[in-house]
């Protein structure tokens, strides 16, 4: 399969885009920053609120549990009020709940505010790719890579911002995110016009019905196991590293850079040469090996393996996104909503279960379980490979009006 170079300086370059696209992509960077923002300050939050690691990990659990459920709602909302209003509603919720998070006096309050933040982020991020696709020059391939670039940059900068502001107080990163999202709100208000609404309104059950397709259900099942491994690293590793916010932020900044590079630059080239399923299967197995070394190695090995895991996560993110969008005949937003509804439950479960598994056993076992989950994801890909063969049509553009909502990448 031949692919065009999205960084070519011609009309289809991802670097030559309207202001509306850059405004949405910029706000997307900040939205993705919110996912990893708390990584370097998890120990500080635990100390500041006198909470245990399992209690603090609920910051991820509440966030992603609401995100998973919201996948059934965002399409319903966006198909009725439009993409622009959905983006602004999501941004407004993030601004309010991020600011409230910074005022929390107990871990229970903070967990609750993070849940509200998760709803806002789901509304925004689930709609952002569709808006970028609709407004971008150069077609959907360039738009998807621009979105993946925003994801990678946000995941890299989130821990860095958390470290820089969190060194003074664990509250400051939340206030900083609220301020940045307020800027994003103003930019989208100024530069983004309303996008065309889909001809057919999305019902709440459409994403669940889409999972009746064997290929899409297989992608979702594999991604469920993968997300468990992914978020064990993101939510549990900071407690294992036990570093200052600056040092932890630097580790996850390097992790995010590898995620961005491998997602945008390396994964497409490997897919073209070896095929998506081989790349995904190999990457999942290598991630499992990395997790085992992370769990049983010394402190230096844990740092190196945490950073290196970003490469495998970046490749997985890209391949899973393309599989979810192209493996079934369902409209992209509906297929993606069903896929994300399944996989984000694992993102909610891992941050809660990993500390509990450590309490029940030892510090190594959470990584063993995560490695088994990654291998299980690879096994699903192998067993269901005939249903997942999609190279011929995975990146074929669908109607612009179908791309209204609910593509929430990793």
Beta strands, then each sheet from edge to edge (+ up, - down):
end
